[in-house]
Amino acid sequence: SGSVSLAKSLSRVEFLAHLDLGDNHIADAGASSLAEGICRLTSLRTLALGGNLINVDGARALAASLPPNLAALNLNFNEVGDEGGAALAAALLQGASSLTSLHLNSNSIGHAGLLALVSAALARTALKQLYLRGNLTDSLHGPVAAESPSLSSQAIVGVRFSLRGEEG
């Protein structure tokens, strides 16, 4: 497929700062192939994969292979769900230290995914923006805040929020 060819080509790229493959329907197989190709791209700062039919397996592959200097990851309008959200949250805690912006709008993320992502976001100093609009979380900010008193309701209300003093 095109994603496999692209992933192989990426292994020969010396410098690439921004990669936008939005709305290409690469799905999980393409995301997994792409993950293999991008993990060595130390110059990659922005990766946009919105609208690609990426589910939990693709999200897991990407989370395990985020380039070391990636600042922005856009996975809007996919279907990563709670498990994919949890995989991305784990990546935030385990090594995606340069990520400042994570876009997960409209990804069927519910309570468990929201809790994992918000907890990871608040634990990371680099992450400034976490976008979660259009998920299954719109009415869950109260219960999540009640379960985790360290999370302020202001951080969850509106489901798009900014961290560390930036307006959102």
N, CA, C and O of each residue as an XYZ file, in Angstrom:
672
protein
N       0.833     -1.192      0.000
C       0.000      0.000      0.000
C       0.873      1.249      0.000
O       2.091      1.165      0.158
N       0.253      2.391     -0.175
C       0.974      3.657     -0.192
C       1.635      3.968      1.131
O       2.711      4.565      1.161
N       1.001      3.568      2.240
C       1.569      3.837      3.564
C       2.854      3.058      3.775
O       3.804      3.572      4.367
N       2.892      1.822      3.295
C       4.092      0.999      3.436
C       5.229      1.602      2.623
O       6.361      1.689      3.100
N       4.931      2.018      1.402
C       5.947      2.653      0.550
C       6.465      3.935      1.183
O       7.666      4.202      1.178
N       5.547      4.725      1.727
C       5.949      5.970      2.378
C       6.830      5.684      3.583
O       7.849      6.347      3.778
N       6.448      4.703      4.392
C       7.230      4.363      5.581
C       8.647      3.957      5.198
O       9.604      4.350      5.865
N       8.792      3.175      4.131
C      10.130      2.776      3.671
C      10.919      3.992      3.202
O      12.116      4.102      3.468
N      10.255      4.894      2.513
C      10.921      6.110      2.037
C      11.359      6.993      3.197
O      12.419      7.617      3.140
N      10.552      7.047      4.240
C      10.883      7.892      5.390
C      12.173      7.454      6.074
O      12.854      8.269      6.696
N      12.509      6.179      5.961
C      13.742      5.703      6.591
C      14.980      6.304      5.929
O      16.067      6.274      6.506
N      14.822      6.849      4.723
C      15.949      7.467      4.010
C      15.935      8.994      4.093
O      16.844      9.648      3.581
N      14.927      9.557      4.724
C      14.814     11.013      4.826
C      15.711     11.520      5.953
O      15.704     10.982      7.061
N      16.479     12.562      5.651
C      17.359     13.129      6.674
C      16.689     14.246      7.466
O      16.940     14.392      8.662
N      15.837     15.034      6.811
C      15.183     16.140      7.507
C      13.745     16.278      7.025
O      13.486     16.397      5.828
N      12.828     16.261      7.962
C      11.412     16.478      7.678
C      10.797     17.059      8.941
O      10.748     16.391      9.973
N      10.331     18.295      8.866
C       9.799     18.965     10.053
C       8.298     18.757     10.223
O       7.815     18.644     11.350
N       7.557     18.704      9.120
C       6.097     18.607      9.190
C       5.605     17.552      8.204
O       6.019     17.519      7.046
N       4.715     16.693      8.689
C       4.133     15.663      7.834
C       2.628     15.668      8.046
O       2.151     15.383      9.145
N       1.885     15.989      7.002
C       0.424     16.039      7.057
C      -0.132     15.023      6.072
O      -0.052     15.205      4.857
N      -0.695     13.953      6.615
C      -1.305     12.899      5.811
C      -2.794     12.786      6.122
O      -3.379     11.708      6.015
N      -3.396     13.897      6.505
C      -4.805     13.905      6.868
C      -5.705     13.452      5.734
O      -5.433     13.703      4.560
N      -6.794     12.774      6.114
C      -7.843     12.337      5.188
C      -7.328     11.439      4.070
O      -7.727     11.585      2.915
N      -6.452     10.521      4.413
C      -5.935      9.564      3.441
C      -6.395      8.137      3.711
O      -6.020      7.215      2.986
N      -7.196      7.951      4.738
C      -7.775      6.639      5.057
C      -6.711      5.551      5.167
O      -6.871      4.462      4.615
N      -5.635      5.846      5.875
C      -4.552      4.874      5.999
C      -4.881      3.747      6.976
O      -4.264      2.684      6.911
N      -5.825      3.953      7.867
C      -6.300      2.947      8.826
C      -5.160      2.446      9.725
O      -4.069      3.017      9.739
N      -5.434      1.377     10.468
C      -4.463      0.861     11.431
C      -3.206      0.316     10.766
O      -2.097      0.551     11.247
N      -3.369     -0.405      9.670
C      -2.207     -0.983      8.987
C      -1.272      0.119      8.500
O      -0.054      0.015      8.644
N      -1.838      1.161      7.929
C      -1.023      2.277      7.460
C      -0.371      3.029      8.596
O       0.785      3.438      8.494
N      -1.114      3.217      9.691
C      -0.549      3.907     10.854
C       0.599      3.097     11.449
O       1.609      3.663     11.869
N       0.447      1.781     11.485
C       1.512      0.918     12.010
C       2.755      0.985     11.131
O       3.872      1.070     11.641
N       2.567      0.947      9.819
C       3.701      1.074      8.888
C       4.361      2.436      9.037
O       5.586      2.550      9.071
N       3.535      3.455      9.124
C       4.051      4.812      9.271
C       4.841      4.962     10.569
O       5.878      5.624     10.595
N       4.352      4.349     11.638
C       5.034      4.418     12.932
C       6.461      3.887     12.821
O       7.381      4.440     13.423
N       6.640      2.825     12.056
C       7.984      2.268     11.865
C       8.893      3.260     11.151
O      10.090      3.325     11.430
N       8.325      4.031     10.232
C       9.122      4.977      9.457
C       9.430      6.280     10.159
O      10.462      6.896      9.893
N       8.552      6.715     11.054
C       8.746      8.036     11.672
C       9.577      8.011     12.946
O      10.083      9.051     13.368
N       9.725      6.861     13.559
C      10.372      6.820     14.878
C      11.805      7.339     14.855
O      12.310      7.782     15.886
N      12.467      7.295     13.706
C      13.849      7.771     13.609
C      13.952      9.208     13.102
O      15.055      9.736     12.961
N      12.831      9.835     12.833
C      12.845     11.202     12.295
C      12.993     12.217     13.429
O      12.001     12.745     13.931
N      14.205     12.478     13.817
C      14.437     13.385     14.944
C      14.065     14.827     14.621
O      13.886     15.634     15.533
N      13.947     15.165     13.340
C      13.586     16.534     12.954
C      12.075     16.758     12.888
O      11.627     17.899     12.764
N      11.286     15.687     12.968
C       9.833     15.825     12.821
C       9.235     16.536     14.031
O       9.363     16.070     15.163
N       8.579     17.672     13.779
C       7.971     18.467     14.846
C       6.448     18.358     14.842
O       5.822     18.449     15.898
N       5.841     18.162     13.660
C       4.383     18.117     13.542
C       3.977     16.905     12.720
O       4.494     16.677     11.626
N       3.041     16.131     13.262
C       2.491     14.981     12.549
C       0.975     15.096     12.574
O       0.364     15.073     13.642
N       0.368     15.219     11.397
C      -1.089     15.369     11.284
C      -1.655     14.157     10.561
O      -1.353     13.913      9.393
N      -2.484     13.400     11.279
C      -3.081     12.181     10.739
C      -4.592     12.160     10.948
O      -5.178     11.092     11.126
N      -5.217     13.318     10.930
C      -6.659     13.396     11.134
C      -7.429     12.739     10.002
O      -6.983     12.742      8.855
N      -8.591     12.173     10.328
C      -9.488     11.607      9.330
C      -8.920     10.423      8.583
O      -9.083     10.320      7.367
N      -8.253      9.522      9.294
C      -7.589      8.398      8.636
C      -8.094      7.023      9.049
O      -7.447      6.020      8.750
N      -9.227      6.953      9.723
C      -9.795      5.667     10.138
C      -8.850      4.888     11.053
O      -8.828      3.657     11.033
N      -8.078      5.611     11.848
C      -7.139      4.973     12.773
C      -7.894      4.575     14.033
O      -8.577      5.395     14.647
N      -7.761      3.307     14.411
C      -8.396      2.771     15.604
C      -7.339      2.509     16.674
O      -6.246      3.075     16.632
N      -7.670      1.656     17.620
C      -6.800      1.418     18.766
C      -5.443      0.851     18.354
O      -4.426      1.276     18.900
N      -5.389     -0.088     17.418
C      -4.106     -0.687     17.038
C      -3.169      0.342     16.418
O      -1.974      0.355     16.712
N      -3.703      1.193     15.571
C      -2.895      2.249     14.977
C      -2.423      3.246     16.013
O      -1.283      3.708     15.966
N      -3.306      3.582     16.959
C      -2.933      4.514     18.027
C      -1.828      3.923     18.892
O      -0.896      4.627     19.281
N      -1.931      2.631     19.194
C      -0.883      1.974     19.986
C       0.462      2.011     19.260
O       1.494      2.314     19.859
N       0.436      1.700     17.967
C       1.678      1.701     17.182
C       2.301      3.092     17.154
O       3.510      3.242     17.333
N       1.480      4.094     16.931
C       1.989      5.469     16.904
C       2.524      5.884     18.271
O       3.590      6.492     18.366
N       1.786      5.555     19.324
C       2.206      5.925     20.678
C       3.559      5.312     21.029
O       4.361      5.926     21.733
N       3.807      4.113     20.542
C       5.064      3.426     20.837
C       6.230      3.940     20.003
O       7.383      3.611     20.285
N       5.947      4.741     18.979
C       6.989      5.141     18.032
C       7.083      6.642     17.810
O       7.615      7.074     16.788
N       6.589      7.436     18.726
C       6.617      8.883     18.515
C       8.054      9.387     18.423
O       8.889      9.051     19.263
N       8.340     10.192     17.404
C       9.693     10.739     17.266
C      10.070     11.572     18.490
O       9.199     12.174     19.119
N      11.346     11.613     18.830
C      11.772     12.255     20.081
C      11.516     13.754     20.178
O      11.382     14.274     21.285
N      11.445     14.457     19.067
C      11.254     15.909     19.114
C       9.886     16.356     18.622
O       9.685     17.534     18.327
N       8.955     15.432     18.533
C       7.613     15.768     18.050
C       6.928     16.721     19.025
O       6.829     16.431     20.217
N       6.456     17.856     18.515
C       5.789     18.854     19.353
C       4.274     18.783     19.226
O       3.567     19.053     20.197
N       3.757     18.425     18.051
C       2.307     18.420     17.837
C       1.886     17.147     17.117
O       2.455     16.772     16.092
N       0.870     16.490     17.679
C       0.293     15.291     17.078
C      -1.194     15.520     16.907
O      -1.899     15.796     17.878
N      -1.676     15.407     15.676
C      -3.094     15.600     15.370
C      -3.675     14.281     14.894
O      -3.336     13.783     13.820
N      -4.553     13.727     15.710
C      -5.278     12.505     15.369
C      -6.784     12.756     15.359
O      -7.564     11.826     15.565
N      -7.197     13.985     15.124
C      -8.620     14.310     15.092
C      -9.374     13.415     14.108
O      -8.824     12.975     13.099
N     -10.632     13.160     14.420
C     -11.559     12.447     13.538
C     -11.071     11.059     13.147
O     -11.126     10.673     11.979
N     -10.595     10.318     14.138
C     -10.283      8.909     13.988
C     -11.158      8.165     14.987
O     -12.171      8.712     15.424
N     -10.815      6.962     15.358
C     -11.603      6.175     16.307
C     -10.690      5.463     17.298
O     -10.787      4.248     17.466
N      -9.804      6.210     17.956
C      -8.835      5.569     18.839
C      -9.479      5.014     20.112
O      -8.947      4.071     20.698
N     -10.594      5.566     20.548
C     -11.308      5.070     21.714
C     -10.514      5.176     23.007
O      -9.458      5.807     23.057
N     -11.043      4.547     24.048
C     -10.405      4.593     25.366
C      -9.025      3.945     25.366
O      -8.083      4.481     25.949
N      -8.907      2.789     24.709
C      -7.629      2.073     24.718
C      -6.546      2.840     23.966
O      -5.398      2.888     24.406
N      -6.903      3.429     22.850
C      -5.944      4.247     22.111
C      -5.565      5.487     22.896
O      -4.404      5.898     22.905
N      -6.564      6.090     23.565
C      -6.288      7.240     24.417
C      -5.348      6.876     25.552
O      -4.445      7.640     25.890
N      -5.564      5.702     26.141
C      -4.694      5.248     27.228
C      -3.272      4.994     26.723
O      -2.305      5.281     27.429
N      -3.139      4.460     25.514
C      -1.806      4.232     24.935
C      -1.083      5.557     24.722
O       0.113      5.668     24.990
N      -1.805      6.552     24.245
C      -1.206      7.876     24.049
C      -0.868      8.527     25.389
O       0.146      9.214     25.511
N      -1.717      8.312     26.390
C      -1.429      8.830     27.734
C      -0.150      8.200     28.279
O       0.684      8.886     28.871
N       0.001      6.898     28.080
C       1.215      6.213     28.532
C       2.444      6.768     27.821
O       3.502      6.918     28.432
N       2.307      7.071     26.533
C       3.427      7.655     25.783
C       3.817      9.010     26.362
O       4.999      9.347     26.430
N       2.817      9.784     26.778
C       3.107     11.080     27.400
C       3.936     10.902     28.669
O       4.844     11.687     28.943
N       3.621      9.883     29.423
C       4.305      9.658     30.692
C       5.660      8.985     30.527
O       6.532      9.126     31.384
N       5.843      8.252     29.427
C       7.043      7.429     29.292
C       8.087      7.953     28.320
O       9.143      7.335     28.182
N       7.841      9.047     27.654
C       8.908      9.466     26.771
C       8.584     10.531     25.751
O       9.506     11.098     25.165
N       7.339     10.828     25.513
C       6.996     11.874     24.542
C       7.135     13.234     25.224
O       6.183     14.008     25.313
N       8.341     13.496     25.697
C       8.554     14.667     26.547
C       8.508     15.993     25.810
O       8.356     17.036     26.446
N       8.633     15.988     24.488
C       8.609     17.248     23.743
C       7.215     17.597     23.225
O       7.022     18.683     22.678
N       6.249     16.708     23.383
C       4.900     16.938     22.862
C       4.227     18.072     23.629
O       4.032     17.978     24.841
N       3.873     19.142     22.923
C       3.212     20.286     23.549
C       1.741     20.376     23.179
O       0.978     21.056     23.865
N       1.325     19.706     22.110
C      -0.055     19.805     21.640
C      -0.522     18.449     21.128
O       0.104     17.852     20.253
N      -1.637     17.968     21.690
C      -2.208     16.681     21.301
C      -3.670     16.891     20.941
O      -4.469     17.302     21.782
N      -4.019     16.611     19.695
C      -5.370     16.811     19.172
C      -6.057     15.460     19.017
O      -5.654     14.637     18.194
N      -7.098     15.242     19.817
C      -7.849     13.993     19.777
C      -9.349     14.248     19.665
O     -10.146     13.473     20.194
N      -9.741     15.312     18.992
C     -11.160     15.603     18.809
C     -11.835     14.469     18.042
O     -11.255     13.904     17.115
N     -13.063     14.145     18.437
C     -13.904     13.164     17.733
C     -13.198     11.833     17.533
O     -12.928     11.421     16.405
N     -12.904     11.166     18.646
C     -12.212      9.881     18.619
C     -12.887      8.807     19.462
O     -12.263      7.792     19.770
N     -14.138      9.005     19.839
C     -14.880      8.031     20.654
C     -14.170      7.713     21.968
O     -14.172      6.571     22.428
N     -13.572      8.723     22.555
C     -12.895      8.555     23.839
C     -13.910      8.809     24.944
O     -14.590      9.835     24.948
N     -14.009      7.882     25.870
C     -14.951      7.986     26.979
C     -14.246      8.251     28.295
O     -13.145      8.800     28.332
N     -14.896      7.852     29.366
C     -14.455      8.132     30.729
C     -13.031      7.647     30.999
O     -12.194      8.418     31.468
N     -12.753      6.381     30.709
C     -11.434      5.815     31.020
C     -10.331      6.521     30.236
O      -9.275      6.835     30.785
N     -10.577      6.765     28.972
C      -9.587      7.453     28.150
C      -9.373      8.881     28.600
O      -8.242      9.366     28.645
N     -10.473      9.560     28.937
C     -10.382     10.936     29.425
C      -9.546     11.001     30.695
O      -8.658     11.845     30.820
N      -9.829     10.120     31.622
C      -9.094     10.124     32.887
C      -7.607      9.879     32.653
O      -6.769     10.568     33.235
N      -7.271      8.907     31.810
C      -5.864      8.609     31.521
C      -5.173      9.799     30.867
O      -4.059     10.161     31.246
N      -5.832     10.405     29.887
C      -5.227     11.525     29.158
C      -5.054     12.765     30.025
O      -3.998     13.397     30.009
N      -6.083     13.109     30.777
C      -5.995     14.303     31.619
C      -4.959     14.103     32.722
O      -4.195     15.019     33.025
N      -4.926     12.927     33.320
C      -3.928     12.653     34.357
C      -2.520     12.756     33.796
O      -1.639     13.345     34.424
N      -2.305     12.187     32.618
C      -0.982     12.257     31.983
C      -0.639     13.693     31.609
O       0.497     14.134     31.782
N      -1.624     14.414     31.098
C      -1.388     15.802     30.691
C      -0.978     16.661     31.878
O      -0.072     17.487     31.765
N      -1.626     16.473     32.994
C      -1.308     17.272     34.172
C       0.025     16.874     34.795
O       0.630     17.660     35.524
N       0.482     15.659     34.510
C       1.761     15.199     35.041
C       2.939     15.634     34.175
O       4.079     15.621     34.640
N       2.691     16.013     32.947
C       3.757     16.398     32.012
C       3.919     17.910     31.989
O       2.928     18.636     31.920
N       5.132     18.384     32.044
C       5.337     19.827     32.017
C       5.323     20.392     30.605
O       4.982     21.562     30.431
N       5.675     19.620     29.600
C       5.749     20.143     28.232
C       4.370     20.312     27.598
O       4.156     21.268     26.853
N       3.437     19.411     27.874
C       2.138     19.449     27.207
C       1.355     20.682     27.636
O       1.083     20.883     28.820
N       0.999     21.497     26.659
C       0.264     22.731     26.927
C      -1.182     22.651     26.467
O      -2.045     23.324     27.030
N      -1.461     21.842     25.455
C      -2.814     21.787     24.906
C      -3.225     20.345     24.646
O      -2.485     19.560     24.052
N      -4.421     20.025     25.105
C      -5.025     18.720     24.869
C      -6.438     18.975     24.379
O      -7.257     19.544     25.101
N      -6.726     18.559     23.165
C      -8.022     18.814     22.536
C      -8.836     17.527     22.520
O      -8.404     16.512     21.974
N     -10.020     17.580     23.126
C     -10.859     16.390     23.250
C     -12.315     16.641     22.868
O     -13.191     15.895     23.305
N     -12.594     17.644     22.086
C     -13.984     17.929     21.705
C     -14.585     16.780     20.901
O     -13.882     16.059     20.192
N     -15.902     16.630     21.028
C     -16.627     15.675     20.206
C     -16.394     14.222     20.561
O     -16.641     13.337     19.742
N     -15.923     13.964     21.768
C     -15.752     12.593     22.221
C     -16.930     12.217     23.108
O     -17.892     12.976     23.225
N     -16.857     11.078     23.715
C     -17.923     10.628     24.604
C     -17.744     11.224     25.989
O     -18.290     10.715     26.968
N     -16.979     12.302     26.070
C     -16.582     12.882     27.350
C     -17.354     14.127     27.731
O     -17.186     14.634     28.840
N     -18.186     14.630     26.855
C     -18.816     15.927     27.091
C     -19.558     16.012     28.420
O     -19.547     17.065     29.056
N     -20.202     14.933     28.856
C     -20.961     14.985     30.106
C     -20.222     14.296     31.251
O     -20.804     14.078     32.313
N     -18.964     13.953     31.053
C     -18.246     13.179     32.055
C     -17.304     13.990     32.931
O     -16.699     13.437     33.850
N     -17.164     15.286     32.672
C     -16.162     16.030     33.431
C     -16.450     16.027     34.924
O     -15.505     15.998     35.712
N     -17.697     16.056     35.349
C     -18.030     16.016     36.774
C     -17.608     14.718     37.434
O     -16.886     14.747     38.430
N     -18.049     13.547     36.893
C     -17.629     12.283     37.493
C     -16.118     12.078     37.500
O     -15.578     11.530     38.461
N     -15.428     12.507     36.449
C     -13.975     12.346     36.415
C     -13.338     13.203     37.496
O     -12.434     12.742     38.193
N     -13.787     14.429     37.646
C     -13.240     15.308     38.674
C     -13.515     14.744     40.068
O     -12.674     14.860     40.959
N     -14.689     14.132     40.263
C     -15.021     13.552     41.560
C     -14.105     12.371     41.882
O     -13.707     12.190     43.032
N     -13.768     11.563     40.864
C     -12.889     10.420     41.079
C     -11.448     10.840     41.280
O     -10.687     10.140     41.947
N     -11.071     11.944     40.727
C      -9.685     12.393     40.793
C      -9.655     13.844     41.266
O      -9.565     14.757     40.445
N      -9.728     14.067     42.572
C      -9.820     15.420     43.097
C      -8.650     16.318     42.710
O      -8.773     17.542     42.756
N      -7.515     15.728     42.328
C      -6.373     16.558     41.945
C      -6.589     17.244     40.603
O      -5.872     18.186     40.265
N      -7.574     16.777     39.834
C      -7.884     17.405     38.554
C      -8.926     18.481     38.781
O     -10.009     18.202     39.296
N      -8.612     19.687     38.408
C      -9.589     20.755     38.588
C     -10.677     20.623     37.541
O     -10.407     20.232     36.406
N     -11.899     20.946     37.914
C     -12.995     20.871     36.947
C     -12.769     21.852     35.811
O     -13.252     21.635     34.700
N     -12.040     22.927     36.075
C     -11.748     23.889     35.016
C     -10.902     23.241     33.924
O     -11.016     23.610     32.755
N     -10.056     22.283     34.289
C      -9.201     21.622     33.311
C      -9.996     20.704     32.401
O      -9.523     20.339     31.325
N     -11.192     20.327     32.815
C     -11.959     19.355     32.051
C     -13.176     19.980     31.380
O     -13.583     19.513     30.316
N     -13.767     21.009     31.958
C     -14.963     21.638     31.399
C     -14.691     22.136     29.991
O     -13.633     22.705     29.721
N     -15.632     21.927     29.109
C     -15.488     22.372     27.732
C     -14.756     21.371     26.870
O     -14.804     21.462     25.643
N     -14.104     20.451     27.461
C     -13.407     19.341     26.850
C     -12.259     19.764     25.943
O     -11.469     18.914     25.533
N     -12.141     21.025     25.621
C     -10.902     21.545     25.039
C     -10.325     22.423     26.124
O     -10.990     23.341     26.605
N      -9.115     22.154     26.508
C      -8.534     22.979     27.539
C      -7.057     23.161     27.290
O      -6.426     22.386     26.571
N      -6.529     24.181     27.888
C      -5.097     24.432     27.821
C      -4.540     24.292     29.220
O      -5.230     24.546     30.207
N      -3.302     23.892     29.294
C      -2.662     23.670     30.575
C      -1.665     24.774     30.868
O      -1.216     25.475     29.960
N      -1.327     24.924     32.116
C      -0.275     25.811     32.562
C      -0.489     27.262     32.165
O       0.418     27.918     31.652
N      -1.698     27.755     32.406
C      -1.960     29.174     32.268
C      -2.298     29.684     30.889
O      -2.555     30.878     30.737
N      -2.312     28.836     29.875
C      -2.687     29.310     28.545
C      -4.197     29.236     28.407
O      -4.824     28.297     28.899
N      -4.777     30.211     27.747
C      -6.224     30.231     27.566
C      -6.634     29.208     26.525
O      -5.924     28.986     25.545
N      -7.816     28.569     26.749
C      -8.254     27.563     25.791
C      -9.669     27.629     25.482
O     -10.165     26.832     24.686
